[in-house]
Amino acid sequence: MYTLDLSELEPREALVEAVRRLDPTYYNPDAMVLMGNFAGEAIRTPELLEILRKHAVEPRVSLVENVLAQLWERGAVRDGLDRHTIATLCFGSYFAAFYRKESRRGSPRRSSRCCGRRSQVAACQFPTPERSSRRRGPRRAG
């Protein structure tokens, strides 16, 4: 479910596709509410939160981390890119949109909004993470 071969896609399109699949509602339209219910029970039933992490969060975040690793191997992203942080931020963007009511299930504009979000999230990564032959760091005067 969470493995993906994107070697045929351009780097930006590969990241957009990975971020699309990161969306909790990609596989289940009720996922945001279900995840919230599991998290809400964490105090009384911590094993539910662990199930959520193991089966819903980590596989999705790992998918984006793995795609970024593949892009690094292709020379499409810079050395030292913090794949974990980027994947976590991408995952969190869906929750922020949900809580801000920016993505509503059944909304006629949902598809274009989600597509826009994926592209916007990917745009935050490209072209910045690309490898560059330019000198890194600030230049010193003198």
C-alpha positions in Angstrom: 0.0 0.0 0.0 2.8 2.5 0.8 5.5 1.5 -1.6 5.8 3.5 -4.7 8.1 3.4 -7.8 8.2 7.0 -9.1 11.4 6.6 -11.1 9.6 7.4 -14.4 8.4 10.8 -13.1 10.2 14.1 -13.0 11.4 14.9 -9.5 8.7 17.5 -8.7 5.9 15.3 -10.1 7.3 12.4 -8.0 7.1 14.5 -4.8 3.6 15.7 -5.7 2.5 12.1 -6.1 4.0 11.0 -2.8 2.4 14.0 -1.0 -0.9 13.1 -2.6 -0.7 9.6 -1.1 0.4 11.1 2.3 -3.1 12.6 2.6 -5.0 10.5 5.2 -8.2 10.7 3.2 -6.5 9.2 0.1 -7.3 5.7 1.2 -10.3 6.5 3.5 -12.4 9.6 3.3 -13.2 9.4 7.0 -9.6 9.0 8.1 -9.2 12.5 9.6 -12.1 12.0 12.0 -10.9 8.4 12.8 -7.4 9.6 13.5 -8.8 12.3 15.7 -10.9 9.8 17.7 -7.8 7.5 18.2 -5.7 10.5 19.3 -8.5 11.6 21.7 -8.4 8.3 23.4 -4.7 8.3 24.0 -4.9 9.1 27.7 -7.3 6.2 28.5 -6.1 3.8 25.8 -2.5 4.6 24.8 -2.3 1.4 22.7 -4.8 3.0 20.2 -2.4 5.9 19.6 0.4 3.4 19.0 -1.8 1.5 16.5 -2.4 4.9 14.8 1.3 5.6 14.6 2.2 2.2 13.4 -0.5 1.7 10.8 -1.5 5.2 9.6 1.3 7.8 10.4 4.6 6.0 10.0 3.9 4.3 6.7 2.7 7.6 5.1 5.6 9.6 6.5 8.1 6.9 5.5 6.7 6.9 2.0 7.6 10.6 1.5 11.0 10.0 3.2 11.7 7.2 0.8 10.7 9.2 -2.3 13.0 12.0 -1.2 15.8 9.4 -0.7 15.2 8.1 -4.2 15.3 11.7 -5.5 18.6 12.2 -3.7 20.0 9.1 -5.4 18.9 10.6 -8.7 20.7 13.8 -7.9 17.4 15.8 -7.7 17.7 17.0 -4.1 20.6 18.4 -2.2 22.8 16.6 0.3 21.8 16.9 3.9 18.1 17.4 3.1 16.1 16.7 6.3 13.7 14.1 4.8 12.0 13.3 8.1 11.1 16.9 8.9 9.9 17.6 5.3 7.7 14.5 5.4 6.3 15.4 8.8 5.5 18.9 7.7 3.8 17.6 4.6 1.7 15.2 6.7 0.8 18.0 9.1 -0.4 20.2 6.3 -3.4 18.0 5.7 -4.4 18.3 9.4 -4.0 22.0 9.3 -6.2 22.3 6.2 -8.8 20.0 7.8 -9.0 22.0 11.0 -9.1 25.3 9.0 -12.0 23.8 7.0 -9.9 24.1 3.8 -10.7 20.6 2.6 -14.2 19.3 2.9 -15.3 15.8 1.9 -17.9 16.1 -0.8 -17.1 19.7 -1.7 -17.1 20.2 -5.4 -13.9 22.2 -5.1 -12.2 19.5 -2.9 -10.3 17.9 -5.7 -8.8 21.2 -7.0 -8.1 22.4 -3.5 -6.3 19.1 -2.6 -4.4 19.1 -5.9 -3.4 22.7 -5.3 -2.2 21.8 -1.8 -0.1 19.0 -3.1 1.5 21.2 -5.7 2.0 24.0 -3.1 3.7 21.6 -0.7 5.9 20.3 -3.5 6.7 23.8 -4.6 8.1 24.5 -1.1 10.6 21.7 -1.8 11.5 22.5 -5.4 13.7 24.0 -6.7 15.2 24.6 -3.3 16.3 21.1 -2.4 17.9 20.5 -5.8 21.6 19.8 -5.8 23.7 22.7 -6.9 27.3 23.1 -8.0 27.3 26.6 -6.6 29.4 27.3 -3.6 27.5 26.8 -0.4 27.4 29.2 2.5 27.9 33.0 2.7 30.9 34.5 1.0 33.3 36.4 3.1 34.4 39.9 2.1 38.0 40.6 1.7 
